[in-house]
């Protein structure tokens, strides 16, 4: 069934991750020793003449964000130490608009090298995915408070979902104009694998005198690759990449850094300015209010948690009631979430520095921002450590850290904006990210440690 297929994709992409906005990395911005910093600032010049990322393990990134609630908002512990689902607390924590966002990124191949004293080239072939769900608080209010206060009334609900998976082939170049100014850019060729996008998803809920809900919807969903993913034997391997090159796209990153004084450096960058045009296995699903209605007598949440077939039964009922129109073929375009960074750093004695990083992101016409404070220190040529504190909308307990350890020719690193905060506030966190990997690095430059930001920000 069409509805069941769509719901399966949505649940697989989003709700699997809901226990956790797109990519932001404050701590990584201050760690010049990690070549993958170029993902956020194309003006980066690493402290190594060359590097090679070990295929598949040089850079693994994950980011989870839930704006609406934390674990403690969902469950309450009783005196007997048992957990109880607290829907009333959850309902009180939700805002008018709430977000569940997950992002994954894996470098399959990467390398970089110094062309001459002024120019540095880098390359990466990366698999990326992003799932984004926006939902209103009125949905939870129906579960918690019921619909008695809406008898004879119609409630309008609006949902928004985007799920995208693609391969990125990027070639970057940074250029040192003089001792104060460095500019950089990256050109990216994008190969789309999967996309689910709601152009429109508005639902009307009418409550009759018997408290039954009659739901009608006005829905327009665009998809590409959904047929392959819904198959039981779906998988993505390097041998399958060619068929995804039909979904072509391009993006660019631009950045510049300027050394104001010997101790103060400022920098700015824009990342992922681009889009993908979807042409492979494209399908559109449309639903009009006038031809589809679903009457819902209610759902027992406790039964839903205990019985895995309860959700499947609901999917079947929706499929039988909602008459979607499926149209195959055509094409459409999706924009990538544009990210921007503005940073300022101050050089301290003994190869240490502190900095501020301002982040903003445009995701589905909504701009989200965050601010981070980062301290970094290099201990010789083998160890680089950073500590950070950052906050973004509805999250204020983000204590991050990062390290880079050089064991020639290997470099091991791990960076997170909440790696300290997560253990301390496990049940209260709403945001978590982590990047880690192993590189081969060659020819470390001690001269750049004295002025670490002159080339990286």
HELIX and SHEET records of a PDB file:
HELIX    1   1 UNK A    2  UNK A   13  1                                  12    
HELIX    2   2 UNK A   15  UNK A   17  5                                   3    
HELIX    3   3 UNK A   27  UNK A   30  5                                   4    
HELIX    4   4 UNK A   35  UNK A   39  5                                   5    
HELIX    5   5 UNK A   71  UNK A   74  1                                   4    
HELIX    6   6 UNK A   87  UNK A   93  1                                   7    
HELIX    7   7 UNK A  138  UNK A  145  1                                   8    
HELIX    8   8 UNK A  148  UNK A  150  5                                   3    
HELIX    9   9 UNK A  226  UNK A  229  1                                   4    
HELIX   10  10 UNK A  238  UNK A  246  5                                   9    
HELIX   11  11 UNK A  289  UNK A  291  5                                   3    
HELIX   12  12 UNK A  301  UNK A  306  1                                   6    
HELIX   13  13 UNK A  308  UNK A  321  1                                  14    
HELIX   14  14 UNK A  419  UNK A  424  1                                   6    
HELIX   15  15 UNK A  446  UNK A  448  5                                   3    
SHEET    1   A 8 UNK A 154  UNK A 158  0                                        
SHEET    2   A 8 UNK A 181  UNK A 207 -1                                        
SHEET    3   A 8 UNK A 160  UNK A 176 -1                                        
SHEET    4   A 8 UNK A 119  UNK A 136 -1                                        
SHEET    5   A 8 UNK A  97  UNK A 116 -1                                        
SHEET    6   A 8 UNK A  48  UNK A  53 -1                                        
SHEET    7   A 8 UNK A 431  UNK A 444 -1                                        
SHEET    8   A 8 UNK A  60  UNK A  66 -1                                        
SHEET    1   B13 UNK A 154  UNK A 158  0                                        
SHEET    2   B13 UNK A 181  UNK A 207 -1                                        
SHEET    3   B13 UNK A 160  UNK A 176 -1                                        
SHEET    4   B13 UNK A 119  UNK A 136 -1                                        
SHEET    5   B13 UNK A  97  UNK A 116 -1                                        
SHEET    6   B13 UNK A  48  UNK A  53 -1                                        
SHEET    7   B13 UNK A 431  UNK A 444 -1                                        
SHEET    8   B13 UNK A 410  UNK A 416 -1                                        
SHEET    9   B13 UNK A 395  UNK A 407 -1                                        
SHEET   10   B13 UNK A 383  UNK A 392 -1                                        
SHEET   11   B13 UNK A 366  UNK A 379 -1                                        
SHEET   12   B13 UNK A 352  UNK A 363 -1                                        
SHEET   13   B13 UNK A 338  UNK A 348 -1                                        
SHEET    1   C 2 UNK A  75  UNK A  77  0                                        
SHEET    2   C 2 UNK A  83  UNK A  85 -1                                        
SHEET    1   D 5 UNK A 154  UNK A 158  0                                        
SHEET    2   D 5 UNK A 181  UNK A 207 -1                                        
SHEET    3   D 5 UNK A 213  UNK A 224 -1                                        
SHEET    4   D 5 UNK A 282  UNK A 287 -1                                        
SHEET    5   D 5 UNK A 325  UNK A 328 -1                                        
SHEET    1   E 5 UNK A 154  UNK A 158  0                                        
SHEET    2   E 5 UNK A 181  UNK A 207 -1                                        
SHEET    3   E 5 UNK A 248  UNK A 259 -1                                        
SHEET    4   E 5 UNK A 264  UNK A 278 -1                                        
SHEET    5   E 5 UNK A 332  UNK A 335 -1                                        
SHEET    1   F 4 UNK A 154  UNK A 158  0                                        
SHEET    2   F 4 UNK A 181  UNK A 207 -1                                        
SHEET    3   F 4 UNK A 213  UNK A 224 -1                                        
SHEET    4   F 4 UNK A 294  UNK A 296 -1                                        
END                                                                             
